[in-house]
């Protein structure tokens, strides 16, 4: 498949990190089940914490300012929800994902098979392709069900709507941004990463699944992965949580708002009205392009957009 022959979409995403689809059609109505949290859910202590950072790297994302929070104890999935777990939900409920309903989703060009038919590129981010028939089962498009789908990897091509529906079925909910950051730090106050302050690099230190090399052309896969890694991989943080940074973006309950009083940040937030927050970064992040695998970093997307690098985990009240 030649990249030069790919068509270009007329609509542009808000940024090249997470391409945006069509606006959501209607608000989602959910009823939380009485299903208990699984034994693997990790207890997260409540108390005082912080959200945001005094060292913002991408100010327009609303990373700052740092502000104090107080949280109640809660439980959180030790990993992102896996394909096997999502398959159980679909079998039990008959849930149809937004990607399946819409018939299309966004896939990174480096994972597409050579046999993929012509696809449309996202304007200003041609590495994102709109692929007909891509969904949580056929991650890189039709015919990839047996090659790209792994039961122990995070489910992807799930929208915020899909994530919230799963969480309600599981008797839980999506975590708030404050809860997610508190959990990601694993007891390390104000830490930049789940493991502390040490910066990942392309050669010697790969504590998470992100890009190594020159994005988006060359990935050396020094961390061992070209796309998603198993949900339970790399070392867990102090609370026993895996892959809180890297691997897949994770949907958050919150709408995208900002605490900054800067006019340009406020203007960007208004343009993203009704978008939902995403945290953690993904296997496509690199410091040179998408330095959003830090705990305080954030992105957002419309509630019914799905991609091959967006997943989620579930919280339960303590």
Secondary structure, 3 states (H helix, E strand, C coil): CCHHHCEEEEEECCCCCCCCCCCCCCCCCCCCCCCCCCCCCEEECCEEEEECCCCCCCHHHCCCCCEEEEECCEEECCCCCEHHHHHHHHHHHCCCCHHHHHCEEEEEHHHCCCCCCCCEEEECEEEEEEEECCCCCCCCCCCCHHHHCCCCEECCCCCHHHHHHHHHHCCCECCCHHHHHHHHHCCCCCCCECCECCCCCCCCCCCCCCCCEECCCEECCCCCCCCCCECCCCCCCCCCCCCCCCCCEEEEEEECCCCCCCHHHHHHHHHCCCCEEEECCCCCCCCCCCCCCCCCCCEEECCCCCECCEECCCEEEC
